[in-house]
């Protein structure tokens, strides 16, 4: 799970950002592993392990990343918040169309980048249905993957997703996706300057399991209030 990929990272402002140099170093390491890249996140026990690169939010920097990955023969999944298309700092309509033309898979990251657990039932359905419709108009391709903002789900979300035409959903829970029964809450690995510098992402990709430190950090992330959680992350990044 990748957010913005930028030339200069200011963790005091956005600790989800990844530096472009760090990111493409990761890509080279993953390519060297020999494991194939895929835009189908459903695990196939008979095909061996593969890597799905996913990007959240549809920010403007993703276009340069998408073009660079395509130039390397790599296709990725870009989760776009449909109502933010064309807003400052985000991809415009032509950019979303271009993602699909490059062979990447576009998924929905909701309509307005709102947490589902903070919305009324009717607004949840609108987030799922209208975002998919808008993105399909731009890509002329099926938009059937979803990633809830903040990984926040609501009771009955799998049924709502199925009814809206989705086939799977990626969560923000850290882990390796090996169980087909988890298709409505697929885990992921967080790609940030911290996790890259500590080697946690490449280690997890190589061993197909979370390192002890990454598992502990994930537990801390879930257990602590937001402000304290941010301070802990900043302390770990030093």
C-alpha positions in Angstrom: 0.0 0.0 0.0 1.6 3.2 -1.3 0.4 6.8 -0.9 2.2 9.8 -2.4 5.6 9.2 -4.1 7.5 12.5 -3.9 10.9 13.8 -4.4 11.3 15.2 -0.9 9.6 13.6 2.1 8.5 15.8 5.1 7.4 13.3 7.7 6.4 16.1 10.0 3.6 16.9 7.6 2.8 13.5 5.9 4.3 10.4 7.3 2.6 8.2 4.6 4.7 9.8 1.9 7.5 7.8 0.2 10.5 9.3 -1.5 10.8 8.4 -5.2 14.3 7.2 -4.8 13.3 4.9 -2.0 10.3 3.6 -3.9 12.1 2.7 -7.1 14.9 1.1 -5.1 12.1 -1.1 -3.7 10.8 -1.9 -7.1 14.2 -3.0 -8.3 14.6 -5.2 -5.3 11.2 -6.8 -5.9 12.0 -7.3 -9.6 15.3 -9.0 -8.6 13.3 -11.4 -6.4 11.9 -13.0 -9.5 8.3 -12.9 -8.3 5.8 -11.7 -10.8 3.8 -8.6 -10.5 0.0 -8.8 -10.8 -3.1 -6.7 -10.8 -5.2 -9.7 -9.7 -4.9 -9.7 -5.9 -6.8 -13.0 -5.5 -4.2 -15.6 -4.3 -3.9 -18.7 -6.5 -2.3 -21.6 -4.5 -1.2 -23.2 -7.8 0.6 -20.2 -9.2 3.0 -19.3 -6.4 3.5 -16.0 -4.7 3.1 -12.8 -6.7 3.3 -9.1 -5.9 0.4 -6.5 -6.2 1.5 -2.9 -6.0 -1.4 -0.7 -4.8 -1.6 3.0 -4.6 -4.2 5.0 -2.6 -5.9 8.4 -3.3 -5.2 9.1 -7.0 -2.8 11.9 -6.3 -1.1 13.7 -9.2 2.3 12.2 -8.5 0.9 8.8 -9.4 1.0 9.6 -13.1 4.8 9.7 -13.2 4.9 6.5 -11.1 2.4 4.8 -13.4 4.4 5.7 -16.5 7.7 4.6 -14.9 6.2 1.3 -13.8 4.7 0.6 -17.3 8.1 1.3 -18.8 9.5 -1.5 -16.6 6.7 -3.8 -17.7 5.0 -3.6 -14.3 1.3 -3.0 -13.9 -0.2 -1.8 -10.6 -3.6 -1.1 -8.9 -4.5 2.5 -8.4 -7.4 3.2 -5.9 -8.9 6.6 -6.9 -11.4 8.8 -5.0 -13.7 9.7 -7.8 -15.0 13.0 -6.6 -11.4 14.3 -6.1 -10.5 13.8 -9.7 -9.5 17.1 -11.1 -9.0 18.7 -7.7 -5.6 20.4 -7.0 -3.0 17.8 -6.2 -5.0 14.9 -7.7 -5.2 13.3 -11.1 -7.5 14.9 -13.7 -9.9 12.9 -15.8 -7.3 12.4 -18.6 -4.9 11.1 -16.0 -7.3 8.5 -14.8 -8.0 7.4 -18.3 -4.2 7.3 -18.9 -3.8 4.9 -16.0 -6.1 2.4 -17.8 -4.4 3.0 -21.2 -1.0 2.1 -19.6 -2.5 -1.2 -18.5 -2.9 -0.5 -14.9 -6.0 -1.5 -12.9 -8.1 1.3 -11.4 -10.1 0.6 -8.3 -12.4 2.7 -6.2 -11.2 4.5 -3.0 -14.7 5.9 -2.5 -16.3 9.0 -3.8 -15.2 11.9 -1.5 -12.4 10.1 0.4 -14.7 9.7 3.4 -14.5 7.0 6.1 -17.4 4.7 5.7 -17.8 4.3 9.5 -18.7 8.0 9.6 -21.4 8.0 7.0 -25.2 7.2 7.0 -26.2 4.0 5.2 -27.5 5.9 2.1 -24.2 7.8 1.8 -22.2 4.5 2.1 -24.1 3.1 -0.9 -23.5 6.3 -2.8 -19.7 6.1 -2.1 -19.6 2.5 -3.5 -21.9 2.9 -6.5 -21.3 6.4 -7.8 -17.5 6.2 -7.4 -17.5 2.9 -9.4 -19.7 4.4 -12.1 -17.6 7.6 -12.5 -14.4 5.7 -12.7 -15.7 3.2 -15.2 -16.8 6.1 -17.4 -13.2 7.4 -17.4 -11.4 4.1 -17.9 -13.8 2.2 -20.1 -12.9 -0.8 -18.0 -14.4 -2.7 -15.1 -13.8 -1.1 -11.7 -14.4 -3.9 -9.4 -11.8 -3.5 -6.6 -12.4 -1.3 -3.6 -10.2 0.0 -0.8 -12.0 1.8 2.1 -10.5 5.0 3.3 -8.5 4.4 6.4 -9.4 0.7 6.2 -12.6 1.6 7.9 -15.4 -0.9 7.4 -19.0 -1.2 8.5 -21.2 -4.1 9.4 -22.4 -5.8 6.2 -19.8 -4.2 4.0 -19.0 -7.4 2.0 -22.7 -7.7 1.0 -22.9 -4.1 0.1 -19.7 -4.4 -2.1 -21.0 -7.4 -3.9 -24.3 -5.7 -4.6 -22.5 -2.7 -6.0 -20.5 -4.9 -8.4 -17.2 -5.3 -6.6 -15.3 -8.6 -6.5 -12.8 -7.8 -3.7 -11.7 -5.2 -1.2 -8.2 -4.3 0.1 -8.1 -3.3 3.8 -5.4 -1.3 5.6 -4.7 -4.3 7.9 -1.0 -5.2 7.6 -0.2 -8.7 6.5 0.4 -11.1 3.5 -2.7 -12.0 1.5 -2.7 -15.8 1.2 -6.3 -16.7 2.1 -8.9 -16.5 -0.6 -11.6 -16.2 2.1 -10.2 -12.8 3.0 -11.1 -11.3 -0.3 -13.4 -8.6 1.3 -10.6 -7.5 3.7 -7.3 -8.3 1.9 -4.3 -7.3 4.0 -1.4 -5.3 2.7 2.2 -4.1 3.5 2.6 -0.4 4.3 5.2 1.3 2.1 6.6 4.3 3.8 10.1 5.8 4.4 10.1 4.1 7.8 9.1 0.6 6.7 11.5 0.8 3.7 14.5 2.1 5.7 14.1 -0.7 8.2 13.8 -3.3 5.4 10.5 -4.6 6.7 8.7 -4.6 3.3 11.4 -6.5 1.4 11.8 -8.9 4.3 8.0 -9.6 4.4 7.9 -10.0 0.6 10.8 -12.5 0.8 9.5 -14.6 3.7 5.8 -14.1 3.1 5.2 -13.1 6.7 5.4 -10.0 8.8 8.6 -9.4 10.8 8.2 -9.2 14.5 8.9 -5.5 14.6 6.4 -4.7 11.9 3.8 -6.8 13.6 4.4 -5.0 16.9 4.2 -1.6 15.2 0.9 -2.6 13.6 -0.4 -3.6 17.1 0.7 -0.3 18.5 -0.9 1.6 15.6 -4.2 0.0 16.3 -4.1 0.3 20.1 -3.0 3.9 20.6 -4.9 7.1 20.2 -4.0 9.0 17.0 -1.8 11.7 18.5 0.3 9.3 20.6 0.4 6.9 17.6 1.9 9.7 15.4 4.6 10.5 18.0 5.5 6.8 18.3 5.9 6.6 14.5 8.1 9.7 14.5 10.3 8.3 17.3 10.7 5.0 15.4 11.7 6.8 12.2 14.7 8.5 13.8 
